Each structure stands twice: as structure tokens, then as C-alpha cells.
Amino acid sequence: QVQVVESGGGLVQAGGSLRLSCAASGRTFSTYTVAWFRQAPGKEREFVAAITGSSGRTYYAESVKGRFTISRVNAETVDLQMNSLEPGDPAVYYCAARANSTSTFASLRYTYNYWGRGTQVTVSS
């Protein structure tokens, strides 16, 4: 069983940066595919970024490509560096993990077994 905990959310000005961290407990993340999703009020939870366990390949939603970077810090931690934050970015950000180490359907939330409780990101204009 894997427990997932997010941290690093907060308030930042538009154009600023935040770094979110996703930590695993129970076992290591090293072979898991790990992703970030986000959900704004009244909207569906949407895919943000993923990193595979097999090759470390990364995938991004078009809306964040070039601004966000997902990285595997160590066997227990995956970070999401968010730069140039925009008014469309505020949401609760969730970390998710799955034992499938490949990229298959990496952007689909129903393929992930383990979820954190989320961390709030707020962007002021």
C-alpha cells in the first residue's frame, strides 16, 4: 500500500513560481508512474503532468507545457516545478501514483490507484 502526500501549495502572484512535492510512504515510488492532476471549483479534475516509472519519460497537458516541469527527486519524492503561473492555474493539485510503470493512459485519472488529499494553489493578479 502506498500513501501519497502533497506539499508546497500556497499563494503566489501571477508570473511567479511554486514547487509542489509529492512524497510516498509505505513503499518507494521508484518504479511507479506518478502524475499531477488539478481541480478548480466547478470543474472536472484534469491532467497536468506525469512521469513514468519505466523510463522517466515525462508528459504534460498542453496548457502547462513549457511552464511546468515534473521530476523524480529520489525514490520517495516527485516534484512539480510551476513557473509563469497564470490566472488559469489556481486549483487544488493532486498527486497520484500507480504501479504500472509505463506511459499507457498516463493522463487518465481512473488509471491511478493512489491519491493524495491535494494542496491548494492560488494565483493573485
Sequence and secondary structure as in RCSB ss.txt:
>XXXX:A:sequence
QVQVVESGGGLVQAGGSLRLSCAASGRTFSTYTVAWFRQAPGKEREFVAAITGSSGRTYYAESVKGRFTISRVNA
ETVDLQMNSLEPGDPAVYYCAARANSTSTFASLRYTYNYWGRGTQVTVSS
>XXXX:A:secstr
  EEEEE  EEEETT  EEEEEEEESS  TTSEEEEEEE TTS  EEEEEE TTT  EEE TTTTTTEEEEEEET
TEEEEEE S  TT  EEEEEEEES  S TTTT GGG  EE   EEEEEE 
